[in-house]
Each structure stands twice: as structure tokens, then as C-alpha cells.
Amino acid sequence: MTTAADAFPRAFRLHTRDGRIILGAQWPAGRVVVDEDGHGLITGAHNLGDLHHINITRIEWADTPATCQASTISALGNPLGPCVLRPHTGPVHQDATGATWWTRTDHPKGT
């Protein structure tokens, strides 16, 4: 039987508002470590929420397929996206707010 102490950490990348990508890992109990500068400056925390000083916009888990990442501009000129759906075969995309759209080539009418 595998216990939390036996399980491997889960790797991730933190995408920040200023464009940095920070590598890290989370243990099954929730504790995390991140390599903030890419040169060995390691920060540890009880959980991802405790990394208050890092302005995280997205967490990319190594064991989770990447999201679709499609984006578009709405008829009203508002940006929609990126798509947060996991790799999917359907033509409809959805952003983090729940707004959905079709890409022109995927739309049933082709427009």
C-alpha cells in the first residue's frame, strides 16, 4: 500500500504575470518547493496558496495534459481565452470565465 510518505512529488510550472516561468514540485501532503530564479534559490511553503509573493496567473501540472490555448476576440471586441478545456475534440472553446466560442473553421456555418 502506498502512503503519502511513499508517493512522488508532482511537478509543475508557475506562470507569472510578469512572464516568468517558475519550476516547482508539490508533495502529496501539499507542501511545495519552487526554484524562483532558476539558479537554486529554493522557496518552500506549506501549500501553493502560501506563495503570496509570486503573482501566479496559471499553474501547469506536468502530469496533466496542456489546455487547448485557443483564443479569439468577441463580436464586441472583448478578448476571449485562452481556452481552459483540456485537449478536446469538440469545436467549442471556453475561457476561465465560462464564455464559449467557436473558431471560424470549426463553426457549423463556417463563419
N, CA and C of each residue as an Amber inpcrd file, in Angstrom:
protein
   333
   0.8370000  -1.1760000   0.0000000   0.0000000   0.0000000   0.0000000
   0.8870000   1.2470000   0.0000000   0.5540000   2.1910000  -0.8650000
   1.3170000   3.4360000  -0.9630000   0.7610000   4.4630000   0.0040000
   1.6480000   5.0590000   0.7800000   1.2460000   6.1250000   1.6970000
   1.7300000   7.4520000   1.1500000   1.2910000   8.5470000   1.7650000
   1.7260000   9.8780000   1.3330000   3.2440000  10.0010000   1.3920000
   3.8600000   9.3540000   2.3740000   5.3170000   9.4300000   2.5040000
   6.0180000   8.6940000   1.3680000   5.3450000   7.6980000   0.7620000
   5.9370000   6.9200000  -0.3190000   5.7200000   7.5450000  -1.6910000
   4.7310000   8.3970000  -1.8150000   4.3530000   8.9380000  -3.1200000
   5.3730000   9.9660000  -3.6110000   5.4790000  10.0730000  -4.9230000
   6.3900000  11.0310000  -5.5360000   5.7710000  12.4260000  -5.5420000
   6.6110000  13.4600000  -5.5130000   6.0970000  14.8240000  -5.6770000
   5.5420000  15.0050000  -7.0920000   4.6790000  15.9750000  -7.2460000
   4.0370000  16.2850000  -8.5300000   4.6660000  17.5700000  -9.0760000
   5.2680000  17.4960000 -10.2490000   5.9670000  18.6430000 -10.8340000
   4.9810000  19.6280000 -11.4610000   5.3580000  20.9140000 -11.4300000
   4.5290000  21.9460000 -12.0400000   5.3820000  23.1130000 -12.5060000
   4.7590000  23.9790000 -13.3170000   5.3400000  25.2640000 -13.7180000
   4.3630000  26.3440000 -13.3110000   4.8730000  27.3870000 -12.6670000
   4.0620000  28.5490000 -12.3380000   4.3030000  29.5990000 -13.4140000
   3.2360000  30.0720000 -14.0320000   3.3220000  31.1620000 -14.9980000
   2.9440000  32.4290000 -14.2470000   3.7940000  33.4460000 -14.3020000
   3.5690000  34.6600000 -13.5230000   3.1020000  35.8060000 -14.4160000
   2.5130000  36.7990000 -13.7770000   2.0030000  37.9650000 -14.5040000
   3.1070000  38.6840000 -15.2750000   4.3450000  38.6460000 -14.7700000
   5.4460000  39.3280000 -15.4590000   6.1430000  38.4320000 -16.4870000
   5.5550000  37.2790000 -16.7880000   6.0630000  36.4260000 -17.8600000
   7.0710000  35.3700000 -17.4580000   7.4140000  35.3000000 -16.1740000
   8.3700000  34.2760000 -15.7400000   7.6860000  32.9200000 -15.6740000
   8.4760000  31.8690000 -15.8250000   8.0180000  30.5020000 -15.5950000
   8.9010000  29.9370000 -14.4970000   8.2740000  29.5320000 -13.4000000
   8.9880000  29.0430000 -12.2220000   8.6850000  27.5670000 -12.0510000
   9.7270000  26.7530000 -11.9670000   9.5600000  25.3110000 -11.7920000
   9.3820000  24.9700000 -10.3210000   8.5840000  23.9410000 -10.0630000
   8.3760000  23.5360000  -8.6880000   7.8300000  22.1250000  -8.5810000
   7.6010000  21.7060000  -7.3500000   7.0360000  20.3870000  -7.0750000
   6.1720000  20.4650000  -5.8270000   5.1360000  19.6390000  -5.8020000
   4.2410000  19.5680000  -4.6440000   4.1980000  18.1340000  -4.1330000
   4.4030000  17.9790000  -2.8380000   4.3210000  16.6730000  -2.2080000
   2.8570000  16.3310000  -1.9350000   2.5310000  15.0500000  -1.8060000
   1.1370000  14.6450000  -1.5790000   0.4840000  15.3280000  -0.3770000
   1.2500000  15.6770000   0.6360000   0.6860000  16.3450000   1.8130000
   0.4100000  17.8310000   1.5430000   0.8120000  18.3330000   0.3680000
   0.5280000  19.7140000   0.0000000   1.7210000  20.6440000   0.0000000
   2.7970000  20.2780000   0.6790000   3.9690000  21.1660000   0.7280000
   4.5680000  21.3330000  -0.6620000   5.1140000  22.5280000  -0.9120000
   5.6860000  22.8250000  -2.2240000   7.0780000  23.4220000  -2.0900000
   7.8620000  23.2490000  -3.1460000   9.1350000  23.9500000  -3.2970000
   9.1570000  24.5130000  -4.7090000   9.7360000  25.6980000  -4.8660000
   9.8820000  26.3120000  -6.1880000  11.2960000  26.8540000  -6.3320000
  11.8050000  26.7840000  -7.5510000  13.1270000  27.3110000  -7.8950000
  12.9000000  28.6820000  -8.5240000  12.8770000  29.7170000  -7.6860000
  12.4410000  31.0460000  -8.1230000  13.3060000  31.7090000  -9.1720000
  14.6040000  31.5460000  -9.0950000  15.4580000  32.2640000 -10.0360000
  16.1060000  31.3580000 -11.0670000  15.8310000  30.0550000 -11.0110000
  16.4320000  29.1260000 -11.9610000  17.8770000  28.7950000 -11.6630000
  18.4020000  29.3230000 -10.5510000  19.7980000  29.0890000 -10.1980000
  19.9470000  28.5210000  -8.7960000  18.8910000  27.9480000  -8.2610000
  18.9990000  27.2890000  -6.9750000  18.4180000  28.0280000  -5.7890000
  17.8150000  29.2050000  -6.0010000  17.1420000  29.8840000  -4.9000000
  15.8080000  29.1740000  -4.6910000  15.7690000  28.3090000  -3.6930000
  14.5990000  27.4660000  -3.4570000  13.7440000  28.0730000  -2.3560000
  12.4310000  28.1620000  -2.6170000  11.4730000  28.6270000  -1.6290000
  10.5420000  27.4770000  -1.3100000  10.2850000  27.2450000  -0.0400000
   9.3460000  26.2200000   0.3770000   8.1300000  26.8390000   1.0340000
   6.9960000  26.1470000   0.9420000   5.7610000  26.6390000   1.5460000
   4.8760000  25.4480000   1.9160000   3.9360000  25.6940000   2.8020000
   3.0080000  24.6280000   3.2110000   2.0660000  24.2360000   2.0880000
   1.7480000  25.1920000   1.1790000   0.8970000  24.9110000   0.0220000
   1.0930000  26.0280000  -1.0000000   0.5150000  25.8620000  -2.1830000
   0.6660000  26.8740000  -3.2310000   0.0940000  28.2210000  -2.8150000
  -0.9560000  28.2200000  -2.0300000  -1.5700000  29.4570000  -1.5750000
  -0.6630000  30.2950000  -0.6900000   0.3550000  29.6780000  -0.0920000
   1.2840000  30.4060000   0.7670000   2.3910000  31.1280000  -0.0080000
   2.4140000  30.9870000  -1.3220000   3.4200000  31.6810000  -2.1320000
   2.8840000  33.0570000  -2.5180000   2.5470000  33.8610000  -1.5180000
   1.9080000  35.1640000  -1.7260000   2.7580000  36.1310000  -2.5490000
   4.0630000  36.0290000  -2.4470000   4.9400000  36.9800000  -3.1220000
   5.0880000  36.7030000  -4.6220000   4.5600000  35.5780000  -5.1040000
   4.6310000  35.2550000  -6.5280000   3.2530000  35.5200000  -7.1300000
   3.1920000  36.3650000  -8.1410000   1.9240000  36.7200000  -8.7850000
   1.5930000  35.6600000  -9.8390000   0.9750000  34.5650000  -9.4150000
   0.7130000  33.4050000 -10.2670000  -0.5320000  33.6530000 -11.1210000
  -0.3840000  33.4800000 -12.4400000  -1.5430000  33.5930000 -13.3270000
  -2.0450000  32.2260000 -13.7650000  -1.1540000  31.2230000 -13.7830000
  -1.5630000  29.8880000 -14.2190000  -0.6010000  28.8630000 -13.6530000
  -1.1240000  27.7000000 -13.3160000  -0.3090000  26.5750000 -12.8650000
  -0.4270000  25.4840000 -13.9220000   0.7000000  25.0290000 -14.4180000
   0.7340000  23.9720000 -15.4240000   1.3180000  22.7170000 -14.7630000
   0.4970000  21.7010000 -14.5750000   0.9320000  20.4620000 -13.9350000
   1.5540000  19.5440000 -14.9820000   2.6930000  18.9320000 -14.6520000
   3.3960000  18.0670000 -15.6020000   2.5820000  16.8340000 -15.9600000
   1.7750000  16.3380000 -15.0340000   1.0190000  15.1110000 -15.2930000
  -0.3890000  15.3680000 -15.8340000  -0.6860000  16.6130000 -16.1740000
  -1.9880000  16.9610000 -16.7310000  -1.7770000  17.4900000 -18.1410000
  -2.5220000  16.9780000 -19.1180000  -2.3440000  17.4770000 -20.4850000
  -2.5550000  18.9880000 -20.5520000  -1.8320000  19.6240000 -21.4280000
  -1.9460000  21.0720000 -21.5890000  -3.3460000  21.4440000 -22.0730000
  -3.7470000  22.6630000 -21.7880000  -5.0440000  23.1300000 -22.2580000
  -4.9590000  23.4840000 -23.7330000  -6.0970000  23.7020000 -24.3230000
  -6.1980000  23.9800000 -25.7520000  -5.4550000  25.2610000 -26.1300000
  -5.6050000  26.3330000 -25.3510000  -4.9370000  27.6220000 -25.5500000
  -5.4870000  28.4530000 -26.7030000  -6.5890000  28.0310000 -27.3500000
  -7.1810000  28.8620000 -28.4040000  -7.7000000  30.1520000 -27.7790000
  -7.6730000  31.2430000 -28.5220000  -8.2390000  32.4960000 -28.0560000
  -8.8020000  33.2460000 -29.2540000  -9.6410000  34.2340000 -28.9670000
 -10.2730000  35.0000000 -30.0350000 -10.7130000  36.3480000 -29.4910000
 -11.2800000  37.1650000 -30.3380000 -11.8650000  38.4430000 -29.9530000
 -13.3710000  38.3380000 -30.2110000 -14.1840000  38.7120000 -29.2420000
 -15.6360000  38.6140000 -29.3960000 -16.1430000  39.6600000 -30.3780000
 -17.4140000  39.5290000 -30.7490000 -18.0330000  40.4860000 -31.6660000
 -18.0240000  41.8990000 -31.0800000 -17.9720000  42.0010000 -29.7430000
 -17.9410000  43.3000000 -29.0760000 -16.5180000  43.8090000 -28.8600000
 -15.5320000  43.0610000 -29.3590000 -14.1440000  43.4810000 -29.2330000
 -13.4610000  43.0480000 -27.9550000 -14.1110000  42.2010000 -27.1630000
 -13.5190000  41.7130000 -25.9160000 -12.7010000  40.4620000 -26.1770000
 -11.5220000  40.3540000 -25.5520000 -10.7400000  39.1290000 -25.7330000
 -11.4070000  37.9600000 -25.0120000 -11.3950000  36.8090000 -25.6370000
 -11.8710000  35.5670000 -25.0330000 -10.7150000  34.5810000 -25.0640000
 -10.4950000  33.8980000 -23.9600000  -9.4440000  32.8960000 -23.9380000
  -8.3400000  33.2710000 -22.9710000  -7.3460000  32.4400000 -22.8750000
  -7.1910000  31.2170000 -23.6490000  -8.1770000  30.1430000 -23.2040000
  -8.3990000  29.1840000 -24.0890000  -9.3070000  28.0830000 -23.7970000
  -8.7420000  27.2750000 -22.6250000  -9.5930000  26.9620000 -21.6630000
  -9.1520000  26.2190000 -20.4820000  -9.5350000  24.7510000 -20.5400000
 -10.1670000  24.3340000 -21.6280000 -10.5400000  22.9320000 -21.7570000
  -9.2990000  22.0990000 -22.0210000  -9.2910000  20.9120000 -21.4900000
  -8.1760000  20.0040000 -21.7410000  -8.2070000  19.6590000 -23.2210000
  -7.1680000  19.0750000 -23.7530000  -7.2410000  18.7330000 -25.1780000
  -8.5980000  18.0840000 -25.4540000  -9.2790000  18.6410000 -26.4100000
 -10.6410000  18.1900000 -26.6720000 -10.8700000  18.0780000 -28.1690000
 -11.8540000  17.3070000 -28.5390000 -12.1370000  17.1040000 -29.9570000
 -13.2970000  17.9580000 -30.4280000 -14.0540000  18.5270000 -29.5040000
 -15.1890000  19.3520000 -29.8950000 -14.7510000  20.7000000 -30.4120000
 -15.5810000  21.3420000 -31.2210000 -15.2100000  22.6220000 -31.8130000
 -15.4300000  23.8250000 -30.9020000 -16.0990000  23.6400000 -29.7620000
 -16.3970000  24.7680000 -28.8790000 -15.2640000  24.9560000 -27.8840000
 -14.8580000  26.2160000 -27.6780000 -13.8200000  26.5550000 -26.7130000
 -14.4590000  27.3090000 -25.5520000 -13.7750000  27.3200000 -24.3960000
 -14.3040000  28.0060000 -23.2130000 -13.1690000  28.6460000 -22.4480000
 -13.3650000  29.9180000 -21.9990000 -12.3250000  30.5570000 -21.1890000
 -12.6450000  30.4080000 -19.7090000 -11.7690000  30.9470000 -18.8560000
 -11.8920000  30.7590000 -17.4090000 -13.1580000  31.3830000 -16.8370000
 -13.7540000  32.3420000 -17.5300000 -14.9890000  32.9690000 -17.0370000
 -16.2250000  32.1850000 -17.4360000 -16.0610000  31.1680000 -18.2840000
 -17.1920000  30.3710000 -18.7410000 -17.6940000  30.7760000 -20.1200000
 -17.1620000  31.8730000 -20.6780000 -17.5730000  32.2860000 -22.0240000
 -17.1260000  31.2410000 -23.0340000 -17.9940000  30.9430000 -24.0020000
 -17.6670000  29.9380000 -25.0160000 -17.6640000  30.5720000 -26.3990000
 -16.9250000  29.9690000 -27.3310000 -16.8870000  30.4290000 -28.7120000
 -16.4770000  29.2870000 -29.6190000 -16.7840000  29.4670000 -30.8880000
 -16.3560000  28.5590000 -31.9420000 -15.2660000  29.2620000 -32.7270000
 -14.2790000  28.5060000 -33.1860000 -13.3370000  29.1160000 -34.1260000
 -14.0190000  29.1210000 -35.4850000 -13.6650000  30.0500000 -36.3380000
 -14.3650000  30.1800000 -37.6280000 -14.3660000  28.8900000 -38.4320000
 -13.2530000  28.1920000 -38.4690000 -13.1950000  26.9550000 -39.2680000
 -13.9910000  25.8410000 -38.6320000 -14.2440000  25.9150000 -37.3110000
 -14.9940000  24.8690000 -36.6230000 -16.4940000  25.1490000 -36.5740000
 -16.8990000  26.3790000 -36.8750000 -18.3090000  26.7520000 -36.7390000
 -19.1400000  25.9880000 -37.7630000 -20.3380000  25.5060000 -37.3630000
 -21.1580000  24.7270000 -38.2920000 -21.4630000  25.4680000 -39.5960000
 -21.5480000  26.8020000 -39.5500000 -21.8490000  27.5770000 -40.7510000
 -20.5730000  28.0340000 -41.4560000 -19.4170000  27.7760000 -40.8540000
 -18.1530000  28.1640000 -41.4480000 -17.8650000  29.6490000 -41.3860000
 -18.5580000  30.3780000 -40.4790000 -18.3330000  31.8230000 -40.3810000
 -17.9020000  32.2010000 -38.9970000
